[in-house]
Amino acid sequence: MLPVLGPFSRNKSNWYLLACWAISVAILALPQQPYKASAANLIWQILYAPFYQAGEKIRGLYQVQRESQELRKELAALTVENNILEEERLENQRLRQLLEFKNILDFEVIPTEVIARDPNFRVNTVLISAGTRLGVQRDLPVIDTRGLVGKVTEAFPDYSSVQMLFDPGYKVSGLVQRSRVAGIVAWKGGRLLELEYVPSPADVQVGDEIVTSGLSKIYPTGLKIGRITRVSQDPQSLFKIVEISPFADLYNVEELFVIKTYIP
């Protein structure tokens, strides 16, 4: 018999369909309606119902998967929207603080933003969005809301270069605000500055604030530079070692002010 059926005999699915067809024909051949209904119900429960139920489960799982994907998309969109709103809120807060800070200054300033940093992650130079069109010139001091950041070294029509406190070549005359002891502020290394040429007997203490002395034509008097964090004495030197932590967060500056004019 198998050779007669040929390829049909080697396919179990075909055999299953053939059996279902034969049983269906047999049910139709039953003489009375009650027997037909009972037999049909029994056959449905045994042969067809499992596949129907499996199909329903598969359709349900597919629908759940689609709904899950849609929910993930909505969650991602809401997350992005929330991040944008939070950034806008923080930016508005910073702008309000900058406006308040600008209003209390005794000199004219040019608000600006950092538009580029050193690609090698050195914190010695940044580019700002203000240039000569807005009145920026070389050697103008640059500050943020906390204190001195640096000075303009090059000015172009639409942007300028700022040399920062952490540049090895940067020097500024500083003053201990409490005792009026003067020195030269320079980069010490890492995140620290140093007040150089402070005599050994000078009254300098940890916690003292350092401000610009005004002994130059570039910086107005009293710009905050930093706070003394360590004072020590080199036995082979006539000067103290005075370490300073700058007030400005030079690694994360964003909004800055260029001091345009001031009254010495």
C-alpha positions, 0 to 999 in steps of 0.5 A, a space after each residue: 500500500 505504501 508504494 502506491 501512495 508514493 510521497 504522500 505516505 512519507 509526510 505525517 502531516 498528510 496522513 493527519 489530514 487524510 485521517 481528519 478527512 476520513 473521520 469527517 466523511 464517516 461522521 456525515 455518513 452517520 444515520 441520525 443527527 444526535 449521533 452526528 452532533 456527538 461525534 462531531 463534538 468529540 472529534 472537535 475536542 480531540 483533533 481540532 480544539 488543541 490546534 485552535 487553542 494553540 493558535 489563539 495563544 499564539 495570536 495573544 502572545 503576538 498581540 502582547 509582543 506588539 503592545 510591549 514594543 509600542 509601550 517601549 517606544 512610548 517610554 523611550 519618547 517620554 524619557 527623551 522628552 523628560 530629559 529635554 524639559 529638564 535640560 531646559 529647566 536647568 538652562 533657565 535656572 542658570 540664565 536667571 542666575 547669570 542675569 542676577 549676577 550681571 545686574 550686581 556687577 560694577 562694570 560692563 560685561 559681555 555674556 558669552 558661552 563656551 563653544 569649544 574645548 581642548 580635544 586633549 582634555 587639557 583645561 588651559 584654553 576654551 573658545 567662546 561665542 563672543 568676538 570683536 563684533 560684540 566688543 571683545 578684545 585681547 587681554 580682557 578678563 573673563 569670569 563666571 558667577 564664582 570667580 576669575 576664569 582667565 583672559 582673552 588671548 585672541 579675538 576674532 569677529 564671532 569668537 575668541 580664545 580664552 587662556 584659563 587659570 590652569 594654563 602653565 603660562 598664566 600669571 595674575 597678581 593676587 591678594 590675600 583679602 584678609 591680611 592684604 598679603 600680595 603674591 603671584 597666582 600661577 598654576 601649581 598642577 592638577 586642580 590647584 593654583 599657587 600664590 608665589 613669592 609670599 614671604 615666610 613671616 607673612 600672615 597667610 592662613 588656610 581658608 583665606 580668600 585670594 582676589 585680584 590685587 588690581 596691580 595691572 591694567 587688565 584686572 579690576 581689584 577684588 575679582 575672586 580667584 580661590 581659597 587657600 587650602 594649604 600653607 607650608 614652609 620650604 626650609 631652603 626658601 625665603 617664601 611660603 608654599 601657598 596652595 589655592 583651590 580656584 572658585 571657578 569650576 574650570 573643568 565644567 565652565 559653560 556660561 562666561 562674562 568678558 569684562 569690557 570696561 571697569 573703573 580702576 
